[in-house]
Amino acid sequence: MALVGGVLLAISGCGGSSRGAVEKAADRTAAAPGYRVSFSSSIRLSGRRPLPYSGSGSVDNRSRRTRVLVKGALAGEEIVDGAGATTVYLRFPAASAQLASTKPWLRLQVTKQLWRLHFNLGAIALTQGNPGQYVEALRGLRGDVRKLEAGRYSATISVAGRARPVSVWVADGYVRQLRFAYSVPVPGSKDTIAYETTIWYRAFGPQPAIALPAASQVARIGADGKLEQ
């Protein structure tokens, strides 16, 4: 999703109609029963080479759940349940080993308290957010929305309480692609983690039900950011 930096300097077009086009596409995408997603990403710790990873999955708007399978430098699975308070389930063997968990899945609720503690979900697994969350964020844009070329726009969305610049591609009335890049600090360190991601949206319509992991297979990360078996 590395479009953002240089392209933002060469933007043309302006706010009103562009904002409406993006928000209308986001509304239509969110109103669909569901859709398929795929993504290509990289993660880089300060001074190190980028580590690429990619994945695919689905969003079920009816149950407000998202599931993605990840392969590459990061390998595992992520389920986001947004039916009530946003709950994230992670099955990343490397993350479980890092936290000395005896269970394959990690569960946490995304709360303001966690962010105040500078807890970084991206440091142990994927990125802060999910494909469905980004569509929701596009429904209430703030700041300028600028047209780059036919069907493509630059905007700013809020993810985990922070403003993130994104490039959006709209086609056939739906959000078809998001591209973004951002960095977050590593807790207790001077290092940063940089993310670049492109997400593609397609196959709008009913999706298979997304089941949550069995409770016996899940370890919980508490509101203090510490593991609870």
ZADO-1210 file (C-alpha; in nm, 4 decimals, padded with zeros to 6 digits):
<atoms>
<atom x="00.0000" y="00.0000" z="00.0000" code="MET" pos="1"/>
<atom x="00.2836" y="00.2214" z="-00.0526" code="ALA" pos="2"/>
<atom x="00.1100" y="00.4568" z="-00.2895" code="LEU" pos="3"/>
<atom x="00.0414" y="00.7114" z="-00.0280" code="VAL" pos="4"/>
<atom x="00.3587" y="00.9250" z="00.0200" code="GLY" pos="5"/>
<atom x="00.4509" y="01.0563" z="-00.3239" code="GLY" pos="6"/>
<atom x="00.1046" y="01.0434" z="-00.4743" code="VAL" pos="7"/>
<atom x="-00.0422" y="01.2735" z="-00.2126" code="LEU" pos="8"/>
<atom x="00.1847" y="01.5485" z="-00.3411" code="LEU" pos="9"/>
<atom x="00.0384" y="01.5263" z="-00.6896" code="ALA" pos="10"/>
<atom x="-00.3313" y="01.5133" z="-00.6141" code="ILE" pos="11"/>
<atom x="-00.5898" y="01.6917" z="-00.8186" code="SER" pos="12"/>
<atom x="-00.9585" y="01.7302" z="-00.7664" code="GLY" pos="13"/>
<atom x="-01.1345" y="01.8151" z="-00.4441" code="CYS" pos="14"/>
<atom x="-01.3552" y="01.7423" z="-00.1549" code="GLY" pos="15"/>
<atom x="-01.7325" y="01.7429" z="-00.1978" code="GLY" pos="16"/>
<atom x="-01.8132" y="01.5131" z="-00.4900" code="SER" pos="17"/>
<atom x="-01.5085" y="01.2944" z="-00.4212" code="SER" pos="18"/>
<atom x="-01.6120" y="01.2446" z="-00.0595" code="ARG" pos="19"/>
<atom x="-01.9627" y="01.1521" z="-00.1707" code="GLY" pos="20"/>
<atom x="-01.8354" y="00.8968" z="-00.4230" code="ALA" pos="21"/>
<atom x="-01.6172" y="00.7214" z="-00.1640" code="VAL" pos="22"/>
<atom x="-01.8786" y="00.7255" z="00.1125" code="GLU" pos="23"/>
<atom x="-02.1488" y="00.5989" z="-00.1233" code="LYS" pos="24"/>
<atom x="-01.9269" y="00.3079" z="-00.2315" code="ALA" pos="25"/>
<atom x="-01.8434" y="00.2307" z="00.1318" code="ALA" pos="26"/>
<atom x="-02.2141" y="00.2313" z="00.2200" code="ASP" pos="27"/>
<atom x="-02.2944" y="-00.0075" z="-00.0634" code="ARG" pos="28"/>
<atom x="-02.0053" y="-00.2378" z="00.0284" code="THR" pos="29"/>
<atom x="-02.1108" y="-00.2420" z="00.3947" code="ALA" pos="30"/>
<atom x="-02.4730" y="-00.3107" z="00.2936" code="ALA" pos="31"/>
<atom x="-02.3812" y="-00.6207" z="00.0910" code="ALA" pos="32"/>
<atom x="-02.4398" y="-00.9550" z="00.2707" code="PRO" pos="33"/>
<atom x="-02.0629" y="-01.0046" z="00.2568" code="GLY" pos="34"/>
<atom x="-01.7608" y="-01.0197" z="00.0268" code="TYR" pos="35"/>
<atom x="-01.4275" y="-01.1880" z="-00.0340" code="ARG" pos="36"/>
<atom x="-01.0948" y="-01.0170" z="00.0366" code="VAL" pos="37"/>
<atom x="-00.7288" y="-01.0729" z="-00.0439" code="SER" pos="38"/>
<atom x="-00.4268" y="-00.8691" z="00.0548" code="PHE" pos="39"/>
<atom x="-00.0541" y="-00.8264" z="00.0048" code="SER" pos="40"/>
<atom x="00.1507" y="-00.6700" z="00.2841" code="SER" pos="41"/>
<atom x="00.4947" y="-00.6163" z="00.4268" code="SER" pos="42"/>
<atom x="00.6164" y="-00.5477" z="00.7787" code="ILE" pos="43"/>
<atom x="00.9521" y="-00.3910" z="00.8602" code="ARG" pos="44"/>
<atom x="01.1266" y="-00.3289" z="01.1900" code="LEU" pos="45"/>
<atom x="01.3557" y="-00.0258" z="01.2040" code="SER" pos="46"/>
<atom x="01.6757" y="-00.0850" z="01.0076" code="GLY" pos="47"/>
<atom x="01.5741" y="-00.4302" z="00.8805" code="ARG" pos="48"/>
<atom x="01.4528" y="-00.5672" z="00.5500" code="ARG" pos="49"/>
<atom x="01.0774" y="-00.5786" z="00.4874" code="PRO" pos="50"/>
<atom x="00.9101" y="-00.9151" z="00.5501" code="LEU" pos="51"/>
<atom x="00.6351" y="-00.9874" z="00.2960" code="PRO" pos="52"/>
<atom x="00.3134" y="-01.1728" z="00.3714" code="TYR" pos="53"/>
<atom x="-00.0234" y="-01.2128" z="00.2049" code="SER" pos="54"/>
<atom x="-00.3604" y="-01.3691" z="00.2631" code="GLY" pos="55"/>
<atom x="-00.7255" y="-01.4058" z="00.1786" code="SER" pos="56"/>
<atom x="-01.0574" y="-01.4493" z="00.3507" code="GLY" pos="57"/>
<atom x="-01.4097" y="-01.3175" z="00.3791" code="SER" pos="58"/>
<atom x="-01.6290" y="-01.0656" z="00.5545" code="VAL" pos="59"/>
<atom x="-01.9790" y="-01.1663" z="00.6668" code="ASP" pos="60"/>
<atom x="-02.1661" y="-00.8394" z="00.7155" code="ASN" pos="61"/>
<atom x="-02.4707" y="-01.0195" z="00.8544" code="ARG" pos="62"/>
<atom x="-02.2822" y="-01.1499" z="01.1586" code="SER" pos="63"/>
<atom x="-02.0236" y="-00.8672" z="01.1510" code="ARG" pos="64"/>
<atom x="-01.7372" y="-01.1175" z="01.1414" code="ARG" pos="65"/>
<atom x="-01.4182" y="-01.1262" z="00.9361" code="THR" pos="66"/>
<atom x="-01.1823" y="-01.4203" z="00.8822" code="ARG" pos="67"/>
<atom x="-00.8465" y="-01.4110" z="00.7035" code="VAL" pos="68"/>
<atom x="-00.5761" y="-01.6723" z="00.6511" code="LEU" pos="69"/>
<atom x="-00.2217" y="-01.5373" z="00.6370" code="VAL" pos="70"/>
<atom x="00.0880" y="-01.6877" z="00.4748" code="LYS" pos="71"/>
<atom x="00.4465" y="-01.5745" z="00.4306" code="GLY" pos="72"/>
<atom x="00.6629" y="-01.4055" z="00.6942" code="ALA" pos="73"/>
<atom x="00.3571" y="-01.4187" z="00.9207" code="LEU" pos="74"/>
<atom x="00.1525" y="-01.7385" z="00.9009" code="ALA" pos="75"/>
<atom x="-00.1736" y="-01.7997" z="01.0787" code="GLY" pos="76"/>
<atom x="-00.5366" y="-01.6982" z="01.1025" code="GLU" pos="77"/>
<atom x="-00.7310" y="-01.3997" z="01.2337" code="GLU" pos="78"/>
<atom x="-01.1031" y="-01.3762" z="01.3152" code="ILE" pos="79"/>
<atom x="-01.2601" y="-01.0448" z="01.4124" code="VAL" pos="80"/>
<atom x="-01.6025" y="-01.0513" z="01.5784" code="ASP" pos="81"/>
<atom x="-01.7654" y="-00.7085" z="01.5663" code="GLY" pos="82"/>
<atom x="-02.1177" y="-00.8079" z="01.6714" code="ALA" pos="83"/>
<atom x="-02.0688" y="-00.6335" z="02.0079" code="GLY" pos="84"/>
<atom x="-01.7442" y="-00.5041" z="02.1495" code="ALA" pos="85"/>
<atom x="-01.4796" y="-00.5777" z="01.8862" code="THR" pos="86"/>
<atom x="-01.3084" y="-00.9071" z="01.9755" code="THR" pos="87"/>
<atom x="-01.0043" y="-01.0400" z="01.7902" code="VAL" pos="88"/>
<atom x="-00.9037" y="-01.4074" z="01.7777" code="TYR" pos="89"/>
<atom x="-00.5500" y="-01.4877" z="01.6598" code="LEU" pos="90"/>
<atom x="-00.4020" y="-01.8250" z="01.5682" code="ARG" pos="91"/>
<atom x="-00.0394" y="-01.7421" z="01.4989" code="PHE" pos="92"/>
<atom x="00.1992" y="-02.0082" z="01.6360" code="PRO" pos="93"/>
<atom x="00.4845" y="-01.7578" z="01.6586" code="ALA" pos="94"/>
<atom x="00.2711" y="-01.5187" z="01.8650" code="ALA" pos="95"/>
<atom x="00.1515" y="-01.7940" z="02.1009" code="SER" pos="96"/>
<atom x="00.5108" y="-01.9075" z="02.1501" code="ALA" pos="97"/>
<atom x="00.6253" y="-01.5496" z="02.2118" code="GLN" pos="98"/>
<atom x="00.3617" y="-01.5111" z="02.4840" code="LEU" pos="99"/>
<atom x="00.4219" y="-01.8632" z="02.6231" code="ALA" pos="100"/>
<atom x="00.0577" y="-01.9576" z="02.5639" code="SER" pos="101"/>
<atom x="-00.0364" y="-02.3256" z="02.5865" code="THR" pos="102"/>
<atom x="-00.3440" y="-02.2732" z="02.3676" code="LYS" pos="103"/>
<atom x="-00.3473" y="-02.2215" z="01.9898" code="PRO" pos="104"/>
<atom x="-00.5754" y="-01.9167" z="01.9896" code="TRP" pos="105"/>
<atom x="-00.5333" y="-01.5765" z="02.1533" code="LEU" pos="106"/>
<atom x="-00.8363" y="-01.3581" z="02.2267" code="ARG" pos="107"/>
<atom x="-00.8540" y="-00.9898" z="02.3126" code="LEU" pos="108"/>
<atom x="-01.1121" y="-00.7161" z="02.3123" code="GLN" pos="109"/>
<atom x="-01.0059" y="-00.3983" z="02.1374" code="VAL" pos="110"/>
<atom x="-01.0402" y="-00.1324" z="02.4077" code="THR" pos="111"/>
<atom x="-00.9181" y="00.2218" z="02.4645" code="LYS" pos="112"/>
<atom x="-00.7320" y="00.0938" z="02.7704" code="GLN" pos="113"/>
<atom x="-00.5200" y="-00.1359" z="02.5539" code="LEU" pos="114"/>
<atom x="-00.4265" y="00.1497" z="02.3223" code="TRP" pos="115"/>
<atom x="-00.3438" y="00.3741" z="02.6206" code="ARG" pos="116"/>
<atom x="-00.1017" y="00.1019" z="02.7304" code="LEU" pos="117"/>
<atom x="00.0517" y="00.1247" z="02.3796" code="HIS" pos="118"/>
<atom x="-00.0438" y="-00.2381" z="02.3210" code="PHE" pos="119"/>
<atom x="00.0280" y="-00.3076" z="01.9539" code="ASN" pos="120"/>
<atom x="-00.1695" y="-00.5945" z="01.8040" code="LEU" pos="121"/>
<atom x="00.0399" y="-00.5614" z="01.4912" code="GLY" pos="122"/>
<atom x="00.3554" y="-00.6377" z="01.6891" code="ALA" pos="123"/>
<atom x="00.2353" y="-00.9926" z="01.7533" code="ILE" pos="124"/>
<atom x="00.0330" y="-01.0701" z="01.4450" code="ALA" pos="125"/>
<atom x="-00.1232" y="-00.8864" z="01.1546" code="LEU" pos="126"/>
<atom x="-00.2107" y="-00.5182" z="01.1426" code="THR" pos="127"/>
<atom x="-00.4285" y="-00.2928" z="01.3547" code="GLN" pos="128"/>
<atom x="-00.7627" y="-00.3417" z="01.1889" code="GLY" pos="129"/>
<atom x="-00.9288" y="-00.5695" z="00.9357" code="ASN" pos="130"/>
<atom x="-01.0758" y="-00.5366" z="00.5855" code="PRO" pos="131"/>
<atom x="-01.4293" y="-00.4818" z="00.7155" code="GLY" pos="132"/>
<atom x="-01.3176" y="-00.2151" z="00.9626" code="GLN" pos="133"/>
<atom x="-01.1552" y="-00.0119" z="00.6855" code="TYR" pos="134"/>
<atom x="-01.4807" y="-00.0077" z="00.4873" code="VAL" pos="135"/>
<atom x="-01.6649" y="00.1151" z="00.7974" code="GLU" pos="136"/>
<atom x="-01.4023" y="00.3860" z="00.8467" code="ALA" pos="137"/>
<atom x="-01.4662" y="00.5116" z="00.4922" code="LEU" pos="138"/>
<atom x="-01.8329" y="00.5755" z="00.5752" code="ARG" pos="139"/>
<atom x="-01.7572" y="00.8758" z="00.7964" code="GLY" pos="140"/>
<atom x="-01.4604" y="01.0485" z="00.6374" code="LEU" pos="141"/>
<atom x="-01.3040" y="01.3613" z="00.7826" code="ARG" pos="142"/>
<atom x="-01.0707" y="01.6020" z="00.6103" code="GLY" pos="143"/>
<atom x="-01.0143" y="01.6336" z="00.2372" code="ASP" pos="144"/>
<atom x="-01.0963" y="01.3566" z="-00.0091" code="VAL" pos="145"/>
<atom x="-00.9154" y="01.4127" z="-00.3369" code="ARG" pos="146"/>
<atom x="-00.9557" y="01.2497" z="-00.6745" code="LYS" pos="147"/>
<atom x="-00.6332" y="01.1034" z="-00.8144" code="LEU" pos="148"/>
<atom x="-00.7731" y="00.9685" z="-01.1413" code="GLU" pos="149"/>
<atom x="-01.0907" y="00.7966" z="-01.2596" code="ALA" pos="150"/>
<atom x="-01.2296" y="00.5936" z="-00.9698" code="GLY" pos="151"/>
<atom x="-00.9257" y="00.6517" z="-00.7457" code="ARG" pos="152"/>
<atom x="-00.9141" y="00.8812" z="-00.4432" code="TYR" pos="153"/>
<atom x="-00.6938" y="00.9727" z="-00.1477" code="SER" pos="154"/>
<atom x="-00.8478" y="01.0092" z="00.1970" code="ALA" pos="155"/>
<atom x="-00.7750" y="00.9767" z="00.5670" code="THR" pos="156"/>
<atom x="-00.9388" y="00.7183" z="00.7952" code="ILE" pos="157"/>
<atom x="-00.9107" y="00.6507" z="01.1678" code="SER" pos="158"/>
<atom x="-00.7580" y="00.3149" z="01.2713" code="VAL" pos="159"/>
<atom x="-00.6909" y="00.2307" z="01.6359" code="ALA" pos="160"/>
<atom x="-00.7420" y="00.5957" z="01.7254" code="GLY" pos="161"/>
<atom x="-00.4882" y="00.7242" z="01.4738" code="ARG" pos="162"/>
<atom x="-00.5338" y="00.8980" z="01.1396" code="ALA" pos="163"/>
<atom x="-00.4093" y="00.6891" z="00.8450" code="ARG" pos="164"/>
<atom x="-00.3773" y="00.8158" z="00.4847" code="PRO" pos="165"/>
<atom x="-00.5252" y="00.5724" z="00.2308" code="VAL" pos="166"/>
<atom x="-00.5719" y="00.5404" z="-00.1435" code="SER" pos="167"/>
<atom x="-00.9154" y="00.4087" z="-00.2447" code="VAL" pos="168"/>
<atom x="-01.0271" y="00.2531" z="-00.5747" code="TRP" pos="169"/>
<atom x="-01.4032" y="00.2557" z="-00.6429" code="VAL" pos="170"/>
<atom x="-01.5578" y="00.0577" z="-00.9307" code="ALA" pos="171"/>
<atom x="-01.9141" y="-00.0534" z="-01.0106" code="ASP" pos="172"/>
<atom x="-02.0318" y="00.1302" z="-00.6996" code="GLY" pos="173"/>
<atom x="-01.8200" y="-00.0766" z="-00.4566" code="TYR" pos="174"/>
<atom x="-01.4908" y="-00.0288" z="-00.2757" code="VAL" pos="175"/>
<atom x="-01.2529" y="-00.2450" z="-00.4776" code="ARG" pos="176"/>
<atom x="-00.9114" y="-00.1647" z="-00.3317" code="GLN" pos="177"/>
<atom x="-00.7471" y="00.0110" z="-00.0372" code="LEU" pos="178"/>
<atom x="-00.3787" y="00.0958" z="-00.0159" code="ARG" pos="179"/>
<atom x="-00.2061" y="00.2386" z="00.2903" code="PHE" pos="180"/>
<atom x="00.1243" y="00.2644" z="00.4740" code="ALA" pos="181"/>
<atom x="00.1929" y="00.3609" z="00.8345" code="TYR" pos="182"/>
<atom x="00.4336" y="00.3067" z="01.1237" code="SER" pos="183"/>
<atom x="00.3729" y="00.2344" z="01.4920" code="VAL" pos="184"/>
<atom x="00.6164" y="00.2428" z="01.7865" code="PRO" pos="185"/>
<atom x="00.7375" y="-00.0788" z="01.9489" code="VAL" pos="186"/>
<atom x="00.6385" y="-00.0651" z="02.3190" code="PRO" pos="187"/>
<atom x="00.9406" y="-00.0144" z="02.5452" code="GLY" pos="188"/>
<atom x="01.1718" y="00.0517" z="02.2517" code="SER" pos="189"/>
<atom x="01.2900" y="00.3288" z="02.0221" code="LYS" pos="190"/>
<atom x="01.2136" y="00.1066" z="01.7218" code="ASP" pos="191"/>
<atom x="00.9117" y="00.1334" z="01.4940" code="THR" pos="192"/>
<atom x="00.7182" y="-00.1203" z="01.2901" code="ILE" pos="193"/>
<atom x="00.6263" y="-00.0059" z="00.9381" code="ALA" pos="194"/>
<atom x="00.3345" y="-00.1618" z="00.7487" code="TYR" pos="195"/>
<atom x="00.2428" y="-00.1426" z="00.3810" code="GLU" pos="196"/>
<atom x="-00.0759" y="-00.3128" z="00.2637" code="THR" pos="197"/>
<atom x="-00.3008" y="-00.3473" z="-00.0397" code="THR" pos="198"/>
<atom x="-00.6466" y="-00.5004" z="00.0109" code="ILE" pos="199"/>
<atom x="-00.8721" y="-00.6146" z="-00.2766" code="TRP" pos="200"/>
<atom x="-01.2519" y="-00.6549" z="-00.2379" code="TYR" pos="201"/>
<atom x="-01.4647" y="-00.8769" z="-00.4647" code="ARG" pos="202"/>
<atom x="-01.7503" y="-01.1322" z="-00.4878" code="ALA" pos="203"/>
<atom x="-02.0095" y="-00.9185" z="-00.3103" code="PHE" pos="204"/>
<atom x="-02.2907" y="-01.1384" z="-00.1791" code="GLY" pos="205"/>
<atom x="-02.3639" y="-01.4040" z="00.0878" code="PRO" pos="206"/>
<atom x="-02.0568" y="-01.5710" z="00.2423" code="GLN" pos="207"/>
<atom x="-02.0161" y="-01.8924" z="00.4455" code="PRO" pos="208"/>
<atom x="-02.0755" y="-01.8509" z="00.8197" code="ALA" pos="209"/>
<atom x="-01.7627" y="-01.7729" z="01.0233" code="ILE" pos="210"/>
<atom x="-01.7404" y="-01.9831" z="01.3404" code="ALA" pos="211"/>
<atom x="-01.5523" y="-01.8693" z="01.6502" code="LEU" pos="212"/>
<atom x="-01.2866" y="-02.0956" z="01.8084" code="PRO" pos="213"/>
<atom x="-01.3906" y="-02.3297" z="02.0898" code="ALA" pos="214"/>
<atom x="-01.3411" y="-02.1699" z="02.4329" code="ALA" pos="215"/>
<atom x="-01.1120" y="-02.4568" z="02.5385" code="SER" pos="216"/>
<atom x="-00.8700" y="-02.3596" z="02.2601" code="GLN" pos="217"/>
<atom x="-00.8486" y="-01.9910" z="02.3496" code="VAL" pos="218"/>
<atom x="-00.6184" y="-01.7967" z="02.5856" code="ALA" pos="219"/>
<atom x="-00.7221" y="-01.4432" z="02.6737" code="ARG" pos="220"/>
<atom x="-00.5179" y="-01.1239" z="02.6647" code="ILE" pos="221"/>
<atom x="-00.6564" y="-00.9064" z="02.9414" code="GLY" pos="222"/>
<atom x="-00.7287" y="-00.5351" z="02.9545" code="ALA" pos="223"/>
<atom x="-00.3774" y="-00.4858" z="03.0947" code="ASP" pos="224"/>
<atom x="-00.2237" y="-00.6435" z="02.7837" code="GLY" pos="225"/>
<atom x="-00.1065" y="-00.9521" z="02.9748" code="LYS" pos="226"/>
<atom x="-00.1798" y="-01.3150" z="02.8884" code="LEU" pos="227"/>
<atom x="-00.4445" y="-01.5023" z="03.0856" code="GLU" pos="228"/>
<atom x="-00.4493" y="-01.8786" z="03.0164" code="GLN" pos="229"/>
</atoms>
